[in-house]
Amino acid sequence: MTRHEIQILRAVGMVQTAVAAKAGVSVRSVRRIEGEAAVSDSDTTALVRARGVGRPSIAAASTATITRWLEEDRTLPSGEIVRRLQQEHGYCGGKSALYELIRRLRPVPVAPLVRFEGVPGEFSSMTSAW
């Protein structure tokens, strides 16, 4: 893990430029990593989630509004939700991010389980008249 490696190399006194060259990152990145808390876990995925790496989603700001609309009418088409957000709330982000958010927020309909109880042959068709 690069972050942990950089912190160890700097802790033993290696110069920032040498650490940057060895790790394959910029000197600015080395300085930024020095200012962060020490890495204690080697799980990179959890670290990325905890730090919030990446640009924040523009669509995520509309989560509460979309959830409220879907609670009122869960069959509301995704295109209608996009249109409402663009016209009524001034949403200017991409449609694909919004469609993905709607897919995650829309409740999944559950088919009812119907159970027929009876003796074998009771529900069979009795259409032949011998």
C-alpha positions as CSV (number, residue, x, y, z in Angstrom):
1,M,0.0,0.0,0.0
2,T,1.6,3.3,-1.1
3,R,0.2,5.5,1.7
4,H,1.6,3.2,4.4
5,E,4.9,2.9,2.5
6,I,5.3,6.6,2.3
7,Q,4.6,7.1,6.0
8,I,7.1,4.5,7.0
9,L,9.8,5.9,4.7
10,R,9.3,9.5,6.0
11,A,9.3,8.1,9.6
12,V,12.8,6.7,9.1
13,G,14.0,10.1,7.8
14,M,14.1,9.6,4.1
15,V,13.9,12.9,2.1
16,Q,10.6,13.8,0.5
17,T,11.9,13.8,-3.1
18,A,13.5,10.4,-2.6
19,V,10.2,9.0,-1.2
20,A,8.2,10.5,-4.0
21,A,10.6,8.9,-6.6
22,K,10.5,5.5,-4.9
23,A,6.7,5.5,-4.5
24,G,6.0,6.9,-7.9
25,V,4.0,9.9,-6.7
26,S,4.6,13.6,-6.6
27,V,6.4,15.5,-3.8
28,R,3.1,17.3,-3.1
29,S,1.4,14.0,-2.5
30,V,4.1,13.0,-0.1
31,R,3.5,16.2,1.9
32,R,-0.2,15.7,1.9
33,I,0.1,12.1,3.1
34,E,2.5,13.3,5.9
35,G,-0.3,15.5,7.3
36,E,-2.8,12.7,7.4
37,A,-3.3,10.3,10.3
38,A,-1.1,7.2,10.3
39,V,-2.5,4.2,8.4
40,S,-3.3,1.4,10.8
41,D,-5.4,-0.9,8.5
42,S,-4.3,-2.4,5.2
43,D,-7.8,-2.6,3.8
44,T,-7.6,-0.1,0.9
45,T,-11.3,-0.3,0.0
46,A,-12.4,0.7,3.5
47,L,-9.8,3.5,3.5
48,V,-11.1,4.9,0.3
49,R,-14.7,4.7,1.5
50,A,-13.8,6.4,4.8
51,R,-11.9,9.2,3.2
52,G,-14.6,9.9,0.6
53,V,-12.2,9.7,-2.4
54,G,-13.5,11.1,-5.6
55,R,-15.7,14.0,-6.7
56,P,-19.0,14.2,-4.8
57,S,-22.1,13.3,-6.8
58,I,-24.4,16.1,-8.0
59,A,-27.3,13.7,-8.0
60,A,-26.8,12.7,-4.4
61,A,-28.0,16.1,-3.3
62,S,-31.5,15.2,-4.7
63,T,-31.8,12.0,-2.6
64,A,-34.4,13.3,-0.2
65,T,-36.6,14.8,-2.9
66,I,-36.5,11.6,-5.0
67,T,-37.2,9.4,-2.0
68,R,-40.3,11.6,-1.1
69,W,-41.6,11.4,-4.7
70,L,-41.1,7.6,-4.8
71,E,-42.9,7.2,-1.4
72,E,-45.9,9.1,-2.9
73,D,-45.9,7.1,-6.1
74,R,-43.5,4.2,-6.5
75,T,-44.4,3.7,-10.2
76,L,-43.3,7.2,-11.1
77,P,-41.2,6.9,-14.3
78,S,-37.5,7.8,-14.1
79,G,-37.9,10.2,-17.0
80,E,-40.5,12.1,-15.1
81,I,-38.3,12.4,-12.0
82,V,-35.5,13.7,-14.2
83,R,-37.8,16.3,-15.8
84,R,-39.1,17.4,-12.4
85,L,-35.6,17.8,-11.0
86,Q,-34.4,19.8,-14.0
87,Q,-37.4,22.1,-14.3
88,E,-38.5,22.5,-10.6
89,H,-35.2,22.2,-8.8
90,G,-32.7,23.4,-11.3
91,Y,-30.8,20.0,-11.5
92,C,-27.9,20.4,-14.0
93,G,-26.1,17.1,-13.6
94,G,-26.1,14.1,-15.9
95,K,-29.0,11.7,-16.5
96,S,-27.1,8.5,-16.0
97,A,-26.0,9.4,-12.5
98,L,-29.6,10.3,-11.7
99,Y,-31.0,7.1,-13.2
100,E,-28.6,5.0,-11.1
101,L,-29.7,6.9,-8.0
102,I,-33.3,6.4,-8.8
103,R,-32.7,2.6,-9.4
104,R,-31.1,2.4,-5.9
105,L,-33.9,4.3,-4.2
106,R,-36.9,2.8,-5.9
107,P,-38.5,0.1,-3.7
108,V,-38.5,-3.3,-5.3
109,P,-42.0,-4.8,-5.7
110,V,-42.4,-8.1,-4.0
111,A,-44.7,-10.7,-5.6
112,P,-47.1,-12.1,-3.0
113,L,-46.6,-15.8,-2.2
114,V,-49.8,-17.7,-2.9
115,R,-50.1,-21.1,-1.4
116,F,-52.7,-23.6,-2.5
117,E,-53.4,-26.2,0.1
118,G,-55.4,-29.3,-0.7
119,V,-55.2,-33.0,-1.5
120,P,-53.3,-34.1,-4.6
121,G,-55.6,-33.8,-7.7
122,E,-58.1,-31.5,-6.1
123,F,-57.0,-28.6,-8.3
124,S,-56.7,-30.6,-11.5
125,S,-58.9,-29.9,-14.4
126,M,-62.0,-32.1,-14.6
127,T,-63.2,-31.2,-18.1
128,S,-63.6,-34.6,-19.7
129,A,-67.1,-36.0,-19.6
130,W,-66.8,-39.7,-20.2
